[in-house]
């Protein structure tokens, strides 16, 4: 999977292949899960997927930034950003360690 982006269509195809739902049902299921996650994040809740990680929305304050090309100061408005914090299990898997083993 190196160099490739996992898409919604890929997820739907995996559900179709592994669970046996029709392609339409698989696409609807993936859409429903992603919609539920989006709604929770929009309302300020965190979304925790066990052994994977946590998605959360964080508030960033306004500040003065600098245009790197011109050096001109530019105001950056306050905004909400989504952040992802991987679980220790996911970190271990990514680093080729056995799940549950610490370095």
C-alpha positions in Angstrom: 0.0 0.0 0.0 3.1 2.3 0.0 2.6 5.4 -2.0 -1.2 4.9 -2.4 -4.0 6.8 -0.6 -6.8 4.7 1.0 -10.1 6.0 -0.4 -13.7 5.7 0.6 -14.1 3.4 -2.5 -11.2 1.2 -1.2 -13.0 0.9 2.2 -16.3 0.1 0.5 -14.6 -2.6 -1.6 -12.9 -4.1 1.5 -16.3 -4.3 3.3 -17.8 -5.9 0.2 -15.0 -8.5 -0.1 -14.5 -9.3 3.6 -18.1 -9.2 4.9 -20.0 -10.0 1.8 -22.4 -7.1 1.7 -23.4 -5.9 -1.8 -21.3 -3.0 -3.2 -24.2 -0.6 -2.6 -24.7 -1.7 1.0 -21.0 -1.6 1.6 -20.8 2.0 0.3 -23.8 3.0 2.4 -22.2 1.5 5.5 -18.9 3.3 5.0 -20.8 6.5 4.3 -22.9 6.1 7.5 -19.8 5.5 9.7 -17.9 8.5 8.3 -21.0 10.7 8.6 -21.4 9.6 12.3 -17.7 10.4 12.9 -18.0 13.8 11.2 -21.2 14.7 13.2 -19.5 13.8 16.5 -16.4 15.9 15.6 -18.5 18.8 14.5 -20.4 18.8 17.8 -17.1 18.8 19.7 -16.9 15.2 20.7 -13.8 13.0 20.4 -14.0 9.8 18.3 -11.9 7.0 19.8 -11.3 3.8 17.8 -9.8 1.2 20.1 -6.3 0.0 19.0 -6.3 2.7 16.3 -6.4 6.2 17.8 -8.5 9.2 18.7 -9.8 12.0 16.5 -10.6 15.3 18.2 -11.2 18.9 17.4 -9.0 21.5 18.9 -9.5 25.3 19.0 -6.6 27.4 17.8 -6.3 31.0 18.8 -5.8 33.9 16.4 -2.2 35.1 16.0 0.1 37.1 13.8 1.9 35.0 11.2 4.5 36.0 8.6 4.4 35.4 4.9 7.7 33.5 4.3 8.1 35.0 0.8 7.7 38.6 1.6 8.2 38.7 5.4 4.9 40.7 5.7 2.9 40.1 8.9 -0.5 38.6 8.3 -3.2 38.0 10.9 -4.3 34.3 11.2 -7.9 34.0 12.4 -9.0 31.7 15.2 -10.1 28.3 13.9 -11.0 24.8 14.8 -8.7 22.0 13.6 -9.0 18.2 13.6 -6.1 16.3 15.2 -5.4 12.6 15.3 -3.6 10.9 18.2 -2.6 7.3 17.3 -2.9 4.7 20.0 0.2 3.0 21.4 -0.9 -0.2 19.6 -1.0 1.6 16.3 2.4 3.2 16.9 3.9 -0.2 17.7 2.4 -1.7 14.5 3.7 1.1 12.4 7.2 0.7 13.9 7.2 -3.1 13.3 6.8 -4.0 17.0 4.4 -6.6 18.3 1.2 -5.1 19.5 1.4 -4.4 23.2 5.2 -4.4 23.4 6.9 -1.2 24.4 10.3 -0.1 23.2 
